[in-house]
Amino acid sequence: MFKNIYTFINDESGQGTAEYLLILAAAVAIVLIFKEKVVETIRGLAQKVGQGLDTTVDQLLKPGG
């Protein structure tokens, strides 16, 4: 009986999977914590790119330009 309990306690066959799940949970937590900041940064960059494209298109389409 005690031998079975000792074998069960020392069994590490699922340890790798548990470690991967903990790493995944930590990554998801980090993403959720910094989600607003990341979205805000991406929106700001997209707005800058859009403004640059508008300016360039206006310059290219300007008569005599």
Residue frames as qw, qx, qy, qz and C-alpha x, y, z in Angstrom:
[[0.000, 0.885, 0.465, 0.000, 0.00, 0.00, 0.00],
 [0.269, -0.849, 0.096, 0.444, 2.69, 2.50, 1.02],
 [0.477, -0.149, 0.586, 0.638, 4.76, 1.48, -1.99],
 [0.274, 0.625, 0.625, 0.379, 1.88, 2.50, -4.31],
 [0.119, -0.960, -0.213, 0.137, 1.53, 5.88, -2.59],
 [0.440, -0.619, 0.342, 0.553, 5.29, 6.48, -2.77],
 [0.444, 0.158, 0.658, 0.587, 5.29, 5.57, -6.49],
 [0.148, 0.816, 0.521, 0.202, 2.35, 7.90, -7.13],
 [0.246, -0.919, -0.031, 0.306, 4.00, 10.82, -5.34],
 [0.414, -0.516, 0.491, 0.567, 7.30, 10.37, -7.21],
 [0.549, 0.452, 0.619, 0.333, 5.63, 9.99, -10.63],
 [0.060, -0.610, 0.089, 0.785, 6.67, 12.97, -12.80],
 [0.419, 0.266, 0.742, 0.451, 5.14, 11.87, -16.10],
 [0.151, 0.825, 0.497, 0.222, 2.83, 14.90, -16.40],
 [0.403, -0.648, -0.090, 0.640, 5.29, 17.45, -15.12],
 [0.296, -0.024, 0.435, 0.850, 6.25, 18.80, -18.57],
 [0.060, -0.600, -0.639, -0.478, 2.62, 19.44, -19.47],
 [0.364, -0.805, -0.404, 0.237, 2.00, 21.23, -16.19],
 [0.408, -0.444, 0.115, 0.790, 5.02, 23.48, -16.77],
 [0.156, 0.231, 0.551, 0.786, 3.80, 24.38, -20.27],
 [0.204, -0.734, -0.605, -0.231, 0.36, 25.21, -18.90],
 [0.416, -0.730, -0.230, 0.491, 1.86, 27.47, -16.21],
 [0.329, -0.204, 0.317, 0.866, 3.99, 29.30, -18.81],
 [0.010, 0.453, 0.643, 0.618, 0.92, 29.72, -21.04],
 [0.307, -0.795, -0.519, 0.066, -1.13, 31.04, -18.12],
 [0.405, -0.580, -0.029, 0.707, 1.60, 33.55, -17.27],
 [0.226, 0.046, 0.483, 0.845, 1.78, 34.73, -20.90],
 [0.126, -0.636, -0.647, -0.400, -2.00, 35.19, -21.05],
 [0.385, -0.770, -0.372, 0.347, -1.94, 37.11, -17.76],
 [0.363, -0.363, 0.173, 0.841, 0.77, 39.45, -19.08],
 [0.085, 0.299, 0.597, 0.740, -1.20, 40.07, -22.28],
 [0.248, -0.742, -0.603, -0.157, -4.36, 40.84, -20.31],
 [0.422, -0.666, -0.219, 0.576, -2.50, 43.21, -17.99],
 [0.223, -0.429, 0.277, 0.830, -0.88, 45.20, -20.78],
 [0.381, 0.503, 0.726, 0.272, -3.70, 44.87, -23.33],
 [0.111, 0.936, 0.296, -0.152, -4.84, 48.50, -23.19],
 [0.239, -0.763, 0.347, 0.490, -1.32, 49.87, -23.54],
 [0.422, -0.065, 0.755, 0.498, -0.55, 47.60, -26.51],
 [0.311, 0.673, 0.648, 0.172, -3.81, 48.49, -28.28],
 [0.025, -0.948, -0.098, 0.301, -3.23, 52.20, -27.64],
 [0.328, -0.564, 0.523, 0.548, 0.30, 52.00, -29.07],
 [0.402, 0.202, 0.783, 0.429, -0.87, 50.12, -32.17],
 [0.214, 0.839, 0.500, -0.006, -3.67, 52.63, -32.77],
 [0.140, -0.881, 0.133, 0.433, -1.22, 55.53, -32.48],
 [0.360, -0.323, 0.679, 0.553, 1.18, 53.92, -34.95],
 [0.360, 0.466, 0.758, 0.280, -1.64, 53.15, -37.38],
 [0.105, 0.928, 0.296, -0.203, -2.83, 56.75, -37.17],
 [0.220, -0.723, 0.382, 0.532, 0.68, 58.04, -37.96],
 [0.375, -0.014, 0.789, 0.487, 0.96, 55.70, -40.94],
 [0.276, 0.697, 0.657, 0.078, -2.48, 56.76, -42.18],
 [0.003, 0.932, 0.056, -0.358, -1.61, 60.44, -41.93],
 [0.299, -0.513, 0.583, 0.554, 1.66, 59.85, -43.77],
 [0.372, 0.266, 0.808, 0.371, -0.14, 58.01, -46.55],
 [0.194, 0.858, 0.462, -0.115, -2.73, 60.77, -46.86],
 [0.116, -0.845, 0.211, 0.477, 0.00, 63.39, -47.16],
 [0.338, -0.283, 0.730, 0.522, 1.93, 61.37, -49.73],
 [0.350, 0.495, 0.764, 0.222, -1.15, 60.64, -51.84],
 [0.108, 0.922, 0.260, -0.265, -2.13, 64.31, -51.77],
 [0.191, -0.713, 0.421, 0.527, 1.36, 65.29, -52.94],
 [0.367, -0.034, 0.816, 0.445, 1.34, 62.71, -55.73],
 [0.261, 0.621, 0.721, 0.160, -2.10, 63.70, -57.00],
 [0.039, -0.795, -0.119, 0.594, -1.48, 67.45, -56.80],
 [0.646, 0.716, 0.201, 0.172, -1.54, 69.00, -60.27],
 [0.318, 0.865, -0.286, 0.264, 1.89, 70.10, -61.41],
 [0.563, -0.683, 0.442, -0.148, 3.55, 68.06, -58.66]]
